[in-house]
Amino acid sequence: MKSFPVSRRSWIAMIAACAAAVSANRAEAQEPPMPKPSPQHELLKKDVGTWDATIKVWPTPDAQPVSGKGTETNKMLEGDMWLISHFESNFEGMPYTGMGAIGYDPVEKKYVGGWIDSMSPYMATSKGDYDASTKTWTMMAETRDPMTGKPVTQKQTIRYIDDNARTFEIQQKGDDGKYWKMLEIQYKRQTE
C-alpha cells in the first residue's frame, strides 16, 4: 500500500476542521430554551382562587334538575402554564371529588384539558378556544359514560360574568345527535 505524505500545514488544517465540527455539534446539542408562559397562559390566572359552586344536574334530557353545592380551588402549577383545579361537593348525600388541568398547546393553538373524578373510571379530555369578545371558553370534550362505557361527546362552555362570577355548562350529545344540557354550575369567588 502506497502512503501519501501529509504536510504539516495539511495536518493543522485537518485538526482545525475537526475542532470546528466538534464545536458545531456541541452547539447543536445544547438544550433549547425552556418554554415560557404566553398571553394565552395568562388568561388561566383569572380562575385562581377558591370558588363557591351552585350546581344543577339533569340526569336525562327530560328530567327535572337536581341541585347541590360545592367548592372549587384553583392554582397555577409552577411555571404558570397549567391551571390545576380541585372540586369537592356532597351531592344528594354522595361525596364527590374531581380534579382537572387546563393549559394552552402552542403547536395546536388550542386550550387543552383533562378531568378525572370520583364517580367515573374514565378521563375526559377537552380542546377548544377562548372568545375575548364574549368572555367565553368553548371546549369540546371526549369521555365515556360512567355507567355504560360508551363514548360520549360534550360541549363545555365557561362564561365570565365579571372577575368574581362565572358559569360552567356541559351539553352532552345524545343518541339522536342533539345536545342536551346535563350540568350547570354558577361560581362565585370567595372573598376573605
Order of alpha helices (4+ residues) and beta strands (2+ residues): alpha-alpha-beta-beta-beta-beta-beta-beta-beta-beta-beta-beta
